[in-house]
Amino acid sequence: MTAAFLLGSAISEAAARGFAESPEYQAISLDRKAGANTLSLLMQGLG
């Protein structure tokens, strides 16, 4: 099993959710969802 981490930042929770739930991202995320087991976390207060 391989582990990878991606740390990013967004202007706001609304901006992060807007990106993740957008039709454009949902369309390109189909391949990722089909080929990987992932866990996504939205965290507040790290910056």
Residue frames as qw, qx, qy, qz and C-alpha x, y, z in Angstrom:
[[0.000, 0.890, 0.456, 0.000, 0.00, 0.00, 0.00],
 [0.411, 0.253, 0.003, 0.876, 1.24, 3.47, -0.85],
 [0.179, -0.797, -0.453, 0.357, 0.43, 6.54, 1.22],
 [0.327, 0.354, 0.176, 0.858, 0.40, 10.07, -0.12],
 [0.162, -0.694, -0.474, 0.518, -0.50, 13.34, 1.52],
 [0.231, 0.511, 0.302, 0.771, -1.65, 16.59, -0.03],
 [0.228, -0.617, -0.445, 0.608, -1.93, 19.71, 2.07],
 [0.197, 0.468, 0.371, 0.778, -3.59, 22.72, 0.57],
 [0.032, -0.398, -0.462, 0.792, -5.36, 25.84, 1.68],
 [0.077, 0.627, 0.618, 0.467, -8.52, 27.63, 0.66],
 [0.039, -0.399, 0.083, -0.913, -9.75, 31.11, 1.33],
 [0.537, -0.195, 0.364, -0.736, -12.76, 29.74, 3.17],
 [0.437, 0.065, 0.884, -0.151, -14.70, 26.57, 3.89],
 [0.601, 0.620, 0.307, -0.400, -17.27, 27.70, 1.33],
 [0.364, 0.724, -0.483, -0.331, -14.53, 28.04, -1.31],
 [0.133, -0.326, 0.935, 0.031, -13.15, 24.56, -0.53],
 [0.498, 0.299, 0.771, -0.259, -16.59, 22.97, -0.65],
 [0.520, 0.713, 0.027, -0.471, -17.47, 24.93, -3.80],
 [0.222, 0.591, -0.722, -0.283, -14.42, 23.46, -5.54],
 [0.198, -0.139, 0.967, -0.081, -14.95, 19.89, -4.30],
 [0.442, 0.429, 0.723, -0.314, -18.65, 19.88, -5.15],
 [0.315, 0.589, -0.228, -0.709, -18.38, 21.67, -8.50],
 [0.886, 0.377, 0.192, -0.189, -19.57, 19.83, -11.62],
 [0.500, 0.740, -0.449, 0.037, -16.14, 20.36, -13.21],
 [0.127, -0.529, 0.798, -0.259, -14.26, 18.69, -10.35],
 [0.762, 0.005, 0.541, -0.355, -16.84, 15.93, -9.98],
 [0.820, 0.535, -0.087, -0.181, -16.36, 15.07, -13.67],
 [0.460, 0.638, -0.594, 0.167, -12.57, 14.71, -13.41],
 [0.345, -0.467, 0.704, -0.408, -12.67, 12.95, -10.04],
 [0.931, 0.071, 0.007, -0.357, -14.40, 9.87, -11.46],
 [0.751, 0.404, -0.492, 0.176, -11.06, 8.28, -12.42],
 [0.035, 0.474, -0.659, 0.583, -9.57, 9.02, -9.00],
 [0.680, -0.204, 0.382, -0.591, -12.57, 7.52, -7.25],
 [0.945, 0.201, -0.150, -0.211, -12.41, 4.42, -9.46],
 [0.757, 0.395, -0.435, 0.286, -8.69, 3.84, -8.95],
 [0.270, 0.324, -0.589, 0.689, -7.96, 4.78, -5.35],
 [0.503, -0.653, -0.557, 0.099, -9.18, 4.49, -1.79],
 [0.235, 0.431, -0.162, 0.856, -9.01, 8.00, -0.35],
 [0.353, -0.688, -0.540, 0.334, -9.82, 9.89, 2.80],
 [0.203, 0.556, 0.087, 0.801, -10.38, 13.63, 2.55],
 [0.384, -0.597, -0.517, 0.479, -10.37, 15.91, 5.56],
 [0.091, 0.759, 0.132, 0.631, -11.40, 19.55, 5.73],
 [0.587, -0.404, -0.438, 0.547, -9.60, 21.11, 8.69],
 [0.018, -0.918, -0.139, -0.372, -9.87, 24.54, 10.21],
 [0.451, -0.880, 0.141, -0.048, -7.33, 26.60, 12.10],
 [0.884, -0.113, 0.152, 0.427, -4.05, 25.23, 10.79],
 [0.523, 0.464, 0.133, 0.702, -2.90, 28.43, 9.17]]
